[in-house]
Amino acid sequence: MNKIIAALDGMDFKESLKRLEPIRDNIYAIKINHRLLSHISDYKKEGYKVFADLKLYDIPNTVEKVIEWLIEQKVDMTTIHYENGEKCLEKVAILKVHIKLLLVSYLTSFKKNQLEQATRYTKICGNGPYSHYDLILSPQDLLFFNEFDPHKRFKKYCPGIRLENRMDDQIRTTTPKEAIANGADYLIIGRPLWENPIECFL
């Protein structure tokens, strides 16, 4: 099974198609953000699964309306932020039958804070509304999260994939092989995928 989601951050539509063509049979989906939302239908016509990474964070009705719009556009998955709280997450959970909803728990650009993470992971792995969602997790947090989810109930999507240590906007990173070994189900890869695609494919 293809495990890589190709991140198209910073690209325009024509550039992205050119970059995707050599690897299209080896990826699971593409990740876009606001800049490429107007091209959702174009990517769908090209046969790509589309992950709109919006990290939705707003009042419940607004979050619901945005997700409903994404469903109308035939988007396959999107992100919703943990900080929305129980009321919002309960309200929109029903929509996951039409689109994969991935919960952003703790950004890979944040420094490690195990106390805060433990609090969040306890809620996520309980029986409340947080448990309805699959997760966006830093690959460095996988082993720690597994302590709260020993039965592996959740699919885990991991950004912060790097082929080597580098100083950039992602702090808690690992290599593709380390992430998969520690329990990642899907890898969200941007810059390393375009710089050295052979090393990214497992």
N, C-alpha and C positions, 0 to 999 in steps of 0.2 A: 504494500500500500504506500502511495506517495505521502510523505509526511511534511513536505515543505509548502509554506504559504509565502509567495513572493511579494515583498513589500515594494510598492511603486512610489514611495515618498519622494517628492521633489521632481518627478518626471511629468512631462506633458503626454497627451494621449499617443501621438505618433511615435515618440521616443519609446514609450512603454511597450508598444506592440513590437517594435524592432528588437528590443531587449528580450522580450518574452519568447519570441519565435523559436530560438534554439533549445529552450528548456521546457516548452509547454507540455510535453508528454511526461515530464518528470516532476511536476508540481501538483499539489492538491487544489490550490486556489490562488487568487491574487488579493492583496490588501491595498485598498485605496483610502484616501481621506478626502477632505472637503474639495480640494482642487479638482479631483477627477469625478465628482459625483454626477456631473452632467453627461458622463460617458458610460454610465452603468449599462444602458441598453446596448451600447456598442460592444462592450466586453462580453455581454451575454450572447450577442450574435456571433462572437468569435468562439464561443463555447467555454468560456472561463466561469468557474464559480467565483462569486464576488463577495469579499469580506469588507464591509464599510466600517472602518475603525473610527467611530465617532466619540467613544467614551461618554455616552449620553449622561448628563447630570443636570436635572431641572425638576420642576414640579411634575407630579405624576401625570397629569393630563398632557403636558407638552411632550414628555418622554414617550407616552403612548402614541400620540399623533405622529411623531417622527418615525417610530417603529412601524406603524401602519403604512406610512408613505414608503418606507424601505421595502416592505412586503409587496406593495403595489408595483415597485420597480423590479421585483424578483431578485432582490439581494438575498444571498444565502446566509449571511451571518453579520452580526454587528456587536459592538461592545457597549456595556452599560456599567456605570461606576457604582462601586460598593456604597459610596457616600449618599446615594439616593435614599437609603434607608428602607425599612421593612414595608411601609405603606406603598411606596412606589413599586418595589420589587414584587410585592404580592399582586398589585394591580396589573402589571404587564406580563406576568409569568405565563398567562394563558396564550399569549402570542407566540410562544416558543414552538407551537405545533406548525407554524408557518415559516419560522426563521430561527436559526441558531442564535441564542443570546448568551454572550460570554461576559462574565463578571470580572471587571478589573478590580483586583483586590489591593495591590500595592505596587506602584510603578517601579520599573527596573532602573529608573534614574534616581530613585530615592536610596539613601544609605540604609543599611540593615537596621531594623528595630524589632527584635524578636518579641518583645512584650506586646507591642501594638499588633504585630502579625499574628501572634498566638491568640489574641482577643478576636481578631477577624476570622481566623481559621476555625476557631471554636464555634462561632456563629454559623459560618458557611457549612460546616459539617454536622450541624444540628438538624432539627426537623422543621426549622422555620423557613421563611421565604427565600433566604439566601441559598438554600440547598437546591433550588430549582434550576440552577444555572451551571454550565460548564465554566472553566476558569482561564483567565489570563494570569500566568505566573512567571516571575523571573526564574530562569533555569537554576539559579543558585538556591532558590527557595524550595525546590522540589522535595529533597530529602526531609526537610523540616515539615513541609506540608503532609508528607506521607505518614508522619506520626499521628496526625489528626484524621487521616483517611486511609487506614490500613487495608481496607477492602477495595480501594481504588474505585470509588463510586463516580468520580468526576473525571471528565476528559480535561487534559491540561494543554493549553496552547502557550508556547513560550517565545516571546521576543528576547532581545538581549543575547543573540547568538553571535559569537565572534570566533574567528579562527586563531587569534592570538590576542594577547593583552594589548590594549590600545587606549589612549586617553581620548574619550569622546563623551557624548551625552548619556551613554548607558554605563552604569556602575556595576551592577550585579550580573555578570555575564559568564557564559561557559562556551565551550566548543560544541558543535553539533553532536558528536559522539558522547560527550559527557551528559548532555541534556537527555538524550534518548536513554542512556544507561540509567539515569536517575528517575525516569518515569514520564518524560514528556511524550505526549501523543502527537503533537504537531509543532513544528518549528517555524516561527515567523522571521524571515531573513530578508534584509535589505542589502546594505552596502557589501557585506562579504559575498553575497550571492552573485553580484555583478562583477566583483573583482576577481573571484576565484570559484566559479560554479562547481568545478570538479570536486573540490575539497568539501563542499557543502552537502553533496549528495551521498547518502549512506549506502 
